[in-house]
């Protein structure tokens, strides 16, 4: 998921509570160190040093419609994949990235909604276990659909059961931008891109725009 268009993105990142929430509840830290909460307790396993950037699949690539399988092995390969995805997400200017988008079809998501861009979250095998009755229209973008933003209705708040890179389970209570981002990335794991919530007419226009851009990039 990309950051929101300029005005909305600025408002979201001015909300300091997201940084505090991430530190208290998530697995946070720079890509090559162990994150610690305000009390000094380790909240994240060490993430391996990042390798060269991964290629992000572009809509309407059919591989984006692949349903991801659960992660079964919490090993060095998974740590390296998470590190590579984080590096790719940061370099691409995104706030979230699903493994599906880099053509790895496992239930793995990385995120960082902090203003400082130094509080990554790694969510393995995420599962929504509660959602609010309230829903809200929000403008979204996607690293797999660059330059396209549109409004999608999401739950305002969700509770998500996730595992960390050590295979330890926790429940994250997410709302607002964090909840939007998690739902957006979880859609990717189900083989769904956010533009598929839009009308058929809009989707067709986006497909034509993306295919034209891809042809131009190929020359």
Buried (B, 14 or more C-beta within 10 A) or exposed (E): BBBBEEEBBEEBBEBEEBBEBBBEBBBBBBBEEBBBBEEEEEBBBBBBEBEEBBEBBBBBBEEBBBEBEEBEEBEEEBBBBBBBBBBBBBEBEBBBBBBBBBBBBBBBBBBBBBBEBBBBBBBBBBBBEEBBEEEBEBBBBBBBBBEBBBEBEBBBBBBBBBBBBEBEEBEBEBBBBBBBBBBBBBBBBEBBBBBBBBEEEEBEBBBEBBEEEEEEEEE
